Amino acid sequence: MPRLKRPHRPILYLLSVFLVTLSIFTVFGERGGLHLWRLWQEKKKLEEKNFLLQRENEILRERVYRLRHDDRYLEKIAREELNLVRPGEIIYRFASSESKRNRSQPVIDPISDPPRSSAQKPRR
């Protein structure tokens, strides 16, 4: 029985190794699919940050415009941020809610003995 020659088998192995190597470099290489995916994620974050900064710029532009053209707004800002008042005005300052909470707590008598820890022995 004659034996069939298979000269294409080594070429087939080389071609399959080449294709596997090429696919690995395509996915994991320096400019592969994973790198492109990371760049896409970074681009998405930068676009979101850019949008927020543009919105903040628009708010600041509006504030500058109002400060330059709206006298009532300018007076309001001067009163709030610089604590300015008109001549003859009286300012009333009320205690903050935090100081009201402190007043509602019981007062500790400074003359009484402080609580002892379990490590301290009573004095005789």
mmCIF file of the C-alpha atoms, coordinates in Angstrom:
data_MODEL
# 
_entry.id   MODEL 
# 
loop_
_atom_site.group_PDB 
_atom_site.id 
_atom_site.type_symbol 
_atom_site.label_atom_id 
_atom_site.label_alt_id 
_atom_site.label_comp_id 
_atom_site.label_asym_id 
_atom_site.label_entity_id 
_atom_site.label_seq_id 
_atom_site.pdbx_PDB_ins_code 
_atom_site.Cartn_x 
_atom_site.Cartn_y 
_atom_site.Cartn_z 
_atom_site.occupancy 
_atom_site.B_iso_or_equiv 
_atom_site.pdbx_formal_charge 
_atom_site.auth_seq_id 
_atom_site.auth_comp_id 
_atom_site.auth_asym_id 
_atom_site.auth_atom_id 
_atom_site.pdbx_PDB_model_num 
ATOM 1   C CA . MET A 1 1   ? 0.000   0.000   0.000   1.00 0.00 ? 1   MET A CA 1 
ATOM 2   C CA . PRO A 1 2   ? 1.478   3.281   -0.982  1.00 0.00 ? 2   PRO A CA 1 
ATOM 3   C CA . ARG A 1 3   ? 1.960   5.823   1.680   1.00 0.00 ? 3   ARG A CA 1 
ATOM 4   C CA . LEU A 1 4   ? 0.453   9.247   1.100   1.00 0.00 ? 4   LEU A CA 1 
ATOM 5   C CA . LYS A 1 5   ? 2.720   12.187  1.504   1.00 0.00 ? 5   LYS A CA 1 
ATOM 6   C CA . ARG A 1 6   ? 1.417   15.107  3.491   1.00 0.00 ? 6   ARG A CA 1 
ATOM 7   C CA . PRO A 1 7   ? 3.672   18.020  2.713   1.00 0.00 ? 7   PRO A CA 1 
ATOM 8   C CA . HIS A 1 8   ? 1.027   20.564  3.724   1.00 0.00 ? 8   HIS A CA 1 
ATOM 9   C CA . ARG A 1 9   ? 0.912   19.535  7.374   1.00 0.00 ? 9   ARG A CA 1 
ATOM 10  C CA . PRO A 1 10  ? 3.943   21.610  8.573   1.00 0.00 ? 10  PRO A CA 1 
ATOM 11  C CA . ILE A 1 11  ? 2.646   24.615  6.629   1.00 0.00 ? 11  ILE A CA 1 
ATOM 12  C CA . LEU A 1 12  ? -0.733  24.210  8.281   1.00 0.00 ? 12  LEU A CA 1 
ATOM 13  C CA . TYR A 1 13  ? 0.909   24.154  11.739  1.00 0.00 ? 13  TYR A CA 1 
ATOM 14  C CA . LEU A 1 14  ? 2.965   27.248  10.971  1.00 0.00 ? 14  LEU A CA 1 
ATOM 15  C CA . LEU A 1 15  ? -0.080  29.072  9.636   1.00 0.00 ? 15  LEU A CA 1 
ATOM 16  C CA . SER A 1 16  ? -2.159  28.202  12.726  1.00 0.00 ? 16  SER A CA 1 
ATOM 17  C CA . VAL A 1 17  ? 0.656   29.309  15.085  1.00 0.00 ? 17  VAL A CA 1 
ATOM 18  C CA . PHE A 1 18  ? 0.962   32.537  13.126  1.00 0.00 ? 18  PHE A CA 1 
ATOM 19  C CA . LEU A 1 19  ? -2.802  33.193  13.352  1.00 0.00 ? 19  LEU A CA 1 
ATOM 20  C CA . VAL A 1 20  ? -2.895  32.474  17.103  1.00 0.00 ? 20  VAL A CA 1 
ATOM 21  C CA . THR A 1 21  ? 0.080   34.764  17.711  1.00 0.00 ? 21  THR A CA 1 
ATOM 22  C CA . LEU A 1 22  ? -1.472  37.488  15.574  1.00 0.00 ? 22  LEU A CA 1 
ATOM 23  C CA . SER A 1 23  ? -4.780  37.233  17.444  1.00 0.00 ? 23  SER A CA 1 
ATOM 24  C CA . ILE A 1 24  ? -2.982  37.422  20.825  1.00 0.00 ? 24  ILE A CA 1 
ATOM 25  C CA . PHE A 1 25  ? -1.141  40.566  19.759  1.00 0.00 ? 25  PHE A CA 1 
ATOM 26  C CA . THR A 1 26  ? -4.370  42.009  18.383  1.00 0.00 ? 26  THR A CA 1 
ATOM 27  C CA . VAL A 1 27  ? -6.118  41.624  21.728  1.00 0.00 ? 27  VAL A CA 1 
ATOM 28  C CA . PHE A 1 28  ? -3.314  42.086  24.271  1.00 0.00 ? 28  PHE A CA 1 
ATOM 29  C CA . GLY A 1 29  ? -0.685  44.010  22.318  1.00 0.00 ? 29  GLY A CA 1 
ATOM 30  C CA . GLU A 1 30  ? 0.522   47.566  22.835  1.00 0.00 ? 30  GLU A CA 1 
ATOM 31  C CA . ARG A 1 31  ? -2.222  48.943  20.618  1.00 0.00 ? 31  ARG A CA 1 
ATOM 32  C CA . GLY A 1 32  ? -4.573  46.020  20.986  1.00 0.00 ? 32  GLY A CA 1 
ATOM 33  C CA . GLY A 1 33  ? -8.218  45.760  21.830  1.00 0.00 ? 33  GLY A CA 1 
ATOM 34  C CA . LEU A 1 34  ? -7.752  46.046  25.601  1.00 0.00 ? 34  LEU A CA 1 
ATOM 35  C CA . HIS A 1 35  ? -5.693  49.201  25.181  1.00 0.00 ? 35  HIS A CA 1 
ATOM 36  C CA . LEU A 1 36  ? -8.376  50.695  22.944  1.00 0.00 ? 36  LEU A CA 1 
ATOM 37  C CA . TRP A 1 37  ? -11.054 49.789  25.500  1.00 0.00 ? 37  TRP A CA 1 
ATOM 38  C CA . ARG A 1 38  ? -9.082  51.541  28.291  1.00 0.00 ? 38  ARG A CA 1 
ATOM 39  C CA . LEU A 1 39  ? -8.652  54.615  26.104  1.00 0.00 ? 39  LEU A CA 1 
ATOM 40  C CA . TRP A 1 40  ? -12.372 54.632  25.374  1.00 0.00 ? 40  TRP A CA 1 
ATOM 41  C CA . GLN A 1 41  ? -13.142 54.517  29.116  1.00 0.00 ? 41  GLN A CA 1 
ATOM 42  C CA . GLU A 1 42  ? -10.688 57.360  29.786  1.00 0.00 ? 42  GLU A CA 1 
ATOM 43  C CA . LYS A 1 43  ? -12.226 59.402  26.963  1.00 0.00 ? 43  LYS A CA 1 
ATOM 44  C CA . LYS A 1 44  ? -15.669 58.868  28.451  1.00 0.00 ? 44  LYS A CA 1 
ATOM 45  C CA . LYS A 1 45  ? -14.485 60.113  31.887  1.00 0.00 ? 45  LYS A CA 1 
ATOM 46  C CA . LEU A 1 46  ? -12.794 63.146  30.342  1.00 0.00 ? 46  LEU A CA 1 
ATOM 47  C CA . GLU A 1 47  ? -15.947 64.024  28.403  1.00 0.00 ? 47  GLU A CA 1 
ATOM 48  C CA . GLU A 1 48  ? -17.987 63.887  31.617  1.00 0.00 ? 48  GLU A CA 1 
ATOM 49  C CA . LYS A 1 49  ? -15.441 66.075  33.407  1.00 0.00 ? 49  LYS A CA 1 
ATOM 50  C CA . ASN A 1 50  ? -15.429 68.474  30.464  1.00 0.00 ? 50  ASN A CA 1 
ATOM 51  C CA . PHE A 1 51  ? -19.223 68.707  30.590  1.00 0.00 ? 51  PHE A CA 1 
ATOM 52  C CA . LEU A 1 52  ? -19.171 69.514  34.322  1.00 0.00 ? 52  LEU A CA 1 
ATOM 53  C CA . LEU A 1 53  ? -16.477 72.154  33.837  1.00 0.00 ? 53  LEU A CA 1 
ATOM 54  C CA . GLN A 1 54  ? -18.419 73.752  30.974  1.00 0.00 ? 54  GLN A CA 1 
ATOM 55  C CA . ARG A 1 55  ? -21.499 73.909  33.174  1.00 0.00 ? 55  ARG A CA 1 
ATOM 56  C CA . GLU A 1 56  ? -19.486 75.487  36.000  1.00 0.00 ? 56  GLU A CA 1 
ATOM 57  C CA . ASN A 1 57  ? -18.042 78.029  33.528  1.00 0.00 ? 57  ASN A CA 1 
ATOM 58  C CA . GLU A 1 58  ? -21.525 78.936  32.378  1.00 0.00 ? 58  GLU A CA 1 
ATOM 59  C CA . ILE A 1 59  ? -22.636 79.507  35.983  1.00 0.00 ? 59  ILE A CA 1 
ATOM 60  C CA . LEU A 1 60  ? -19.584 81.685  36.624  1.00 0.00 ? 60  LEU A CA 1 
ATOM 61  C CA . ARG A 1 61  ? -20.182 83.679  33.416  1.00 0.00 ? 61  ARG A CA 1 
ATOM 62  C CA . GLU A 1 62  ? -23.758 84.296  34.518  1.00 0.00 ? 62  GLU A CA 1 
ATOM 63  C CA . ARG A 1 63  ? -22.567 85.444  37.941  1.00 0.00 ? 63  ARG A CA 1 
ATOM 64  C CA . VAL A 1 64  ? -19.989 87.825  36.411  1.00 0.00 ? 64  VAL A CA 1 
ATOM 65  C CA . TYR A 1 65  ? -22.644 89.254  34.101  1.00 0.00 ? 65  TYR A CA 1 
ATOM 66  C CA . ARG A 1 66  ? -25.033 89.796  37.017  1.00 0.00 ? 66  ARG A CA 1 
ATOM 67  C CA . LEU A 1 67  ? -22.286 91.377  39.146  1.00 0.00 ? 67  LEU A CA 1 
ATOM 68  C CA . ARG A 1 68  ? -21.505 93.839  36.331  1.00 0.00 ? 68  ARG A CA 1 
ATOM 69  C CA . HIS A 1 69  ? -25.080 94.697  35.349  1.00 0.00 ? 69  HIS A CA 1 
ATOM 70  C CA . ASP A 1 70  ? -27.470 93.946  38.254  1.00 0.00 ? 70  ASP A CA 1 
ATOM 71  C CA . ASP A 1 71  ? -27.068 96.351  41.180  1.00 0.00 ? 71  ASP A CA 1 
ATOM 72  C CA . ARG A 1 72  ? -29.485 94.443  43.407  1.00 0.00 ? 72  ARG A CA 1 
ATOM 73  C CA . TYR A 1 73  ? -27.527 91.241  42.968  1.00 0.00 ? 73  TYR A CA 1 
ATOM 74  C CA . LEU A 1 74  ? -24.289 93.072  43.696  1.00 0.00 ? 74  LEU A CA 1 
ATOM 75  C CA . GLU A 1 75  ? -25.793 94.501  46.895  1.00 0.00 ? 75  GLU A CA 1 
ATOM 76  C CA . LYS A 1 76  ? -27.052 91.047  47.924  1.00 0.00 ? 76  LYS A CA 1 
ATOM 77  C CA . ILE A 1 77  ? -23.609 89.496  47.451  1.00 0.00 ? 77  ILE A CA 1 
ATOM 78  C CA . ALA A 1 78  ? -21.932 92.360  49.342  1.00 0.00 ? 78  ALA A CA 1 
ATOM 79  C CA . ARG A 1 79  ? -24.340 91.910  52.248  1.00 0.00 ? 79  ARG A CA 1 
ATOM 80  C CA . GLU A 1 80  ? -23.968 88.117  52.387  1.00 0.00 ? 80  GLU A CA 1 
ATOM 81  C CA . GLU A 1 81  ? -20.265 87.642  51.761  1.00 0.00 ? 81  GLU A CA 1 
ATOM 82  C CA . LEU A 1 82  ? -18.761 90.864  53.118  1.00 0.00 ? 82  LEU A CA 1 
ATOM 83  C CA . ASN A 1 83  ? -21.310 91.529  55.892  1.00 0.00 ? 83  ASN A CA 1 
ATOM 84  C CA . LEU A 1 84  ? -21.844 95.090  54.689  1.00 0.00 ? 84  LEU A CA 1 
ATOM 85  C CA . VAL A 1 85  ? -24.790 97.156  55.947  1.00 0.00 ? 85  VAL A CA 1 
ATOM 86  C CA . ARG A 1 86  ? -26.433 100.431 55.069  1.00 0.00 ? 86  ARG A CA 1 
ATOM 87  C CA . PRO A 1 87  ? -25.986 103.394 57.396  1.00 0.00 ? 87  PRO A CA 1 
ATOM 88  C CA . GLY A 1 88  ? -28.512 103.226 60.224  1.00 0.00 ? 88  GLY A CA 1 
ATOM 89  C CA . GLU A 1 89  ? -29.298 99.520  59.835  1.00 0.00 ? 89  GLU A CA 1 
ATOM 90  C CA . ILE A 1 90  ? -29.254 97.268  62.865  1.00 0.00 ? 90  ILE A CA 1 
ATOM 91  C CA . ILE A 1 91  ? -28.055 93.701  62.521  1.00 0.00 ? 91  ILE A CA 1 
ATOM 92  C CA . TYR A 1 92  ? -29.477 91.005  64.753  1.00 0.00 ? 92  TYR A CA 1 
ATOM 93  C CA . ARG A 1 93  ? -27.405 87.866  65.219  1.00 0.00 ? 93  ARG A CA 1 
ATOM 94  C CA . PHE A 1 94  ? -29.120 84.746  66.461  1.00 0.00 ? 94  PHE A CA 1 
ATOM 95  C CA . ALA A 1 95  ? -27.430 81.797  68.078  1.00 0.00 ? 95  ALA A CA 1 
ATOM 96  C CA . SER A 1 96  ? -26.923 78.874  65.763  1.00 0.00 ? 96  SER A CA 1 
ATOM 97  C CA . SER A 1 97  ? -28.881 75.668  66.265  1.00 0.00 ? 97  SER A CA 1 
ATOM 98  C CA . GLU A 1 98  ? -25.675 73.951  67.404  1.00 0.00 ? 98  GLU A CA 1 
ATOM 99  C CA . SER A 1 99  ? -25.287 76.259  70.393  1.00 0.00 ? 99  SER A CA 1 
ATOM 100 C CA . LYS A 1 100 ? -28.966 75.635  71.278  1.00 0.00 ? 100 LYS A CA 1 
ATOM 101 C CA . ARG A 1 101 ? -28.214 71.914  71.408  1.00 0.00 ? 101 ARG A CA 1 
ATOM 102 C CA . ASN A 1 102 ? -25.318 72.536  73.775  1.00 0.00 ? 102 ASN A CA 1 
ATOM 103 C CA . ARG A 1 103 ? -27.599 74.476  76.150  1.00 0.00 ? 103 ARG A CA 1 
ATOM 104 C CA . SER A 1 104 ? -30.121 71.644  76.263  1.00 0.00 ? 104 SER A CA 1 
ATOM 105 C CA . GLN A 1 105 ? -27.504 69.179  77.558  1.00 0.00 ? 105 GLN A CA 1 
ATOM 106 C CA . PRO A 1 106 ? -27.291 68.806  81.359  1.00 0.00 ? 106 PRO A CA 1 
ATOM 107 C CA . VAL A 1 107 ? -24.670 70.873  83.109  1.00 0.00 ? 107 VAL A CA 1 
ATOM 108 C CA . ILE A 1 108 ? -22.037 68.833  84.951  1.00 0.00 ? 108 ILE A CA 1 
ATOM 109 C CA . ASP A 1 109 ? -21.230 70.101  88.437  1.00 0.00 ? 109 ASP A CA 1 
ATOM 110 C CA . PRO A 1 110 ? -17.462 70.835  88.463  1.00 0.00 ? 110 PRO A CA 1 
ATOM 111 C CA . ILE A 1 111 ? -17.269 70.427  92.261  1.00 0.00 ? 111 ILE A CA 1 
ATOM 112 C CA . SER A 1 112 ? -18.455 66.820  92.300  1.00 0.00 ? 112 SER A CA 1 
ATOM 113 C CA . ASP A 1 113 ? -15.936 63.981  91.974  1.00 0.00 ? 113 ASP A CA 1 
ATOM 114 C CA . PRO A 1 114 ? -15.150 62.950  88.416  1.00 0.00 ? 114 PRO A CA 1 
ATOM 115 C CA . PRO A 1 115 ? -16.068 59.359  87.553  1.00 0.00 ? 115 PRO A CA 1 
ATOM 116 C CA . ARG A 1 116 ? -13.296 56.921  88.358  1.00 0.00 ? 116 ARG A CA 1 
ATOM 117 C CA . SER A 1 117 ? -12.031 54.357  85.954  1.00 0.00 ? 117 SER A CA 1 
ATOM 118 C CA . SER A 1 118 ? -11.822 50.715  86.978  1.00 0.00 ? 118 SER A CA 1 
ATOM 119 C CA . ALA A 1 119 ? -8.012  51.043  87.096  1.00 0.00 ? 119 ALA A CA 1 
ATOM 120 C CA . GLN A 1 120 ? -8.098  53.718  89.795  1.00 0.00 ? 120 GLN A CA 1 
ATOM 121 C CA . LYS A 1 121 ? -8.343  52.741  93.431  1.00 0.00 ? 121 LYS A CA 1 
ATOM 122 C CA . PRO A 1 122 ? -10.478 54.780  95.811  1.00 0.00 ? 122 PRO A CA 1 
ATOM 123 C CA . ARG A 1 123 ? -8.505  57.153  98.047  1.00 0.00 ? 123 ARG A CA 1 
ATOM 124 C CA . ARG A 1 124 ? -8.791  56.859  101.842 1.00 0.00 ? 124 ARG A CA 1 
# 
